[in-house]
Amino acid sequence: MIIMDNKLSSQIKRGLKITTNYLLAVIVFAVFLMPVLTIFENNNEPAIFVYSIIIFLLMVPTIYIEMSKLAFKEKRPQYNINPSPFKGFYYGFIGVVPLILILIVLFSLRLPEDFSTLHKRLYQGFSGPLYWFAKSIGNKPVHYAISYVLLILMAGLGYYAGHKDFYLIAFIRNKLGKLRKSKNQNK
């Protein structure tokens, strides 16, 4: 039996699950980036943008489901935690702090002028799963930092869903089932 508590150290561990999930997505992004660059060597900017969206869409369920399960566990009466349904935003913030610190270190690297493109690629690569969003809102260094708000939102929504016993897949199946039944009745 897993014992859950509400100590700060336990909350930090739970928030760092988001950091771990993001770093795994960055690794997947980096591993498969070279084939994308090779295949689309003449037109790689749009390809990287789409590839970033794909990696983001693979990352979203991992964070959402992890936080949903966590909320379901924390709200059990035997743990006596009594969490707020918005506690996922707190966990998301905890998970983003180390990522922002790494990004600040990448921003503050002082490389020779000849390496300015490498410098930009470093922080773009670290923000790989969120590259599409940063590019959409402006593609400046500050936009890469702002893009991490999406992680906080994913964690918050996942936790809220778990706290309220909302199961996204069941909801979608239910809606699709009703849609199919109404189409079949119209024929």
ChimeraX attribute file (.defattr): number of C-alpha atoms within 10 A of each C-alpha:
attribute: neighborCount
match mode: 1-to-1
recipient: residues
	/A:1	3
	/A:2	6
	/A:3	6
	/A:4	15
	/A:5	13
	/A:6	13
	/A:7	9
	/A:8	9
	/A:9	10
	/A:10	12
	/A:11	16
	/A:12	15
	/A:13	14
	/A:14	19
	/A:15	23
	/A:16	20
	/A:17	19
	/A:18	27
	/A:19	22
	/A:20	14
	/A:21	17
	/A:22	26
	/A:23	17
	/A:24	13
	/A:25	23
	/A:26	21
	/A:27	16
	/A:28	16
	/A:29	22
	/A:30	14
	/A:31	10
	/A:32	12
	/A:33	17
	/A:34	12
	/A:35	10
	/A:36	13
	/A:37	15
	/A:38	10
	/A:39	11
	/A:40	14
	/A:41	12
	/A:42	9
	/A:43	10
	/A:44	15
	/A:45	12
	/A:46	11
	/A:47	17
	/A:48	19
	/A:49	18
	/A:50	14
	/A:51	21
	/A:52	23
	/A:53	18
	/A:54	14
	/A:55	18
	/A:56	21
	/A:57	12
	/A:58	14
	/A:59	21
	/A:60	20
	/A:61	13
	/A:62	19
	/A:63	25
	/A:64	25
	/A:65	20
	/A:66	19
	/A:67	31
	/A:68	26
	/A:69	16
	/A:70	17
	/A:71	25
	/A:72	16
	/A:73	17
	/A:74	22
	/A:75	18
	/A:76	14
	/A:77	9
	/A:78	11
	/A:79	14
	/A:80	12
	/A:81	15
	/A:82	12
	/A:83	14
	/A:84	13
	/A:85	18
	/A:86	17
	/A:87	19
	/A:88	30
	/A:89	23
	/A:90	16
	/A:91	24
	/A:92	29
	/A:93	23
	/A:94	21
	/A:95	26
	/A:96	23
	/A:97	15
	/A:98	13
	/A:99	20
	/A:100	15
	/A:101	12
	/A:102	14
	/A:103	20
	/A:104	15
	/A:105	12
	/A:106	17
	/A:107	16
	/A:108	10
	/A:109	10
	/A:110	11
	/A:111	11
	/A:112	8
	/A:113	9
	/A:114	8
	/A:115	11
	/A:116	12
	/A:117	10
	/A:118	12
	/A:119	19
	/A:120	14
	/A:121	13
	/A:122	16
	/A:123	20
	/A:124	22
	/A:125	18
	/A:126	22
	/A:127	25
	/A:128	29
	/A:129	31
	/A:130	27
	/A:131	24
	/A:132	23
	/A:133	22
	/A:134	22
	/A:135	16
	/A:136	11
	/A:137	13
	/A:138	11
	/A:139	14
	/A:140	12
	/A:141	17
	/A:142	14
	/A:143	16
	/A:144	25
	/A:145	20
	/A:146	14
	/A:147	20
	/A:148	22
	/A:149	16
	/A:150	15
	/A:151	24
	/A:152	22
	/A:153	16
	/A:154	23
	/A:155	31
	/A:156	25
	/A:157	23
	/A:158	31
	/A:159	32
	/A:160	23
	/A:161	23
	/A:162	26
	/A:163	25
	/A:164	14
	/A:165	13
	/A:166	14
	/A:167	13
	/A:168	14
	/A:169	9
	/A:170	10
	/A:171	11
	/A:172	11
	/A:173	11
	/A:174	12
	/A:175	12
	/A:176	12
	/A:177	12
	/A:178	12
	/A:179	12
	/A:180	12
	/A:181	11
	/A:182	11
	/A:183	10
	/A:184	9
	/A:185	8
	/A:186	7
	/A:187	5
